[in-house]
């Protein structure tokens, strides 16, 4: 019998249904799609805003 340390619990083993596990993986996978799209859109908007507010006034139209 392994030594028992104070405050450490034994690992809990549960039976996870295969469909629940598959659902968790599918949800996790599709969660990445909107996060990636939002991140790319934010970076593009940030760069466009920088060009509009900082770079454009340096080179005014003639």
C-alpha positions as CSV (number, residue, x, y, z in Angstrom):
1,X,0.0,0.0,0.0
2,X,1.5,3.4,-1.0
3,X,2.1,6.0,1.6
4,X,-0.8,8.4,2.2
5,X,0.2,12.1,2.4
6,X,-1.9,14.6,4.3
7,X,-4.1,16.7,2.0
8,X,-3.6,14.4,-1.0
9,X,-6.6,12.5,-2.3
10,X,-6.6,9.3,-4.2
11,X,-7.3,9.7,-8.0
12,X,-11.0,9.3,-8.8
13,X,-11.7,7.0,-11.6
14,X,-15.0,7.5,-13.5
15,X,-16.5,5.8,-16.5
16,X,-16.9,8.4,-19.2
17,X,-19.3,7.5,-22.0
18,X,-17.5,7.6,-25.4
19,X,-20.2,10.0,-26.8
20,X,-19.6,12.5,-24.0
21,X,-15.9,12.4,-24.6
22,X,-16.5,12.8,-28.4
23,X,-18.8,15.8,-27.7
24,X,-16.2,17.4,-25.5
25,X,-13.6,17.1,-28.2
26,X,-15.9,18.4,-31.0
27,X,-16.9,21.4,-28.8
28,X,-13.3,22.2,-28.0
29,X,-12.3,22.0,-31.7
30,X,-15.1,24.3,-32.9
31,X,-14.5,26.8,-30.1
32,X,-11.1,27.5,-31.7
33,X,-12.7,28.7,-35.0
34,X,-14.5,31.8,-33.7
35,X,-11.6,32.6,-31.4
36,X,-9.2,32.5,-34.4
37,X,-11.5,34.6,-36.6
38,X,-12.0,37.2,-33.8
39,X,-8.3,37.4,-33.2
40,X,-7.4,37.9,-36.8
41,X,-10.1,40.5,-37.2
42,X,-8.9,42.4,-34.2
43,X,-5.3,42.5,-35.4
44,X,-6.4,43.7,-38.9
45,X,-8.5,46.4,-37.3
46,X,-5.7,47.4,-35.0
47,X,-3.3,47.8,-37.9
48,X,-5.8,49.7,-40.0
49,X,-6.6,52.0,-37.1
50,X,-2.9,52.7,-36.6
51,X,-2.4,53.5,-40.3
52,X,-5.4,55.8,-40.3
53,X,-4.6,57.7,-37.1
54,X,-0.8,57.8,-37.0
55,X,0.6,57.2,-40.5
56,X,-2.0,59.1,-42.6
57,X,-1.5,62.5,-40.9
58,X,2.2,62.3,-41.6
59,X,1.6,62.2,-45.3
60,X,-1.4,64.5,-46.0
61,X,-3.1,64.6,-49.4
62,X,-1.7,67.3,-51.7
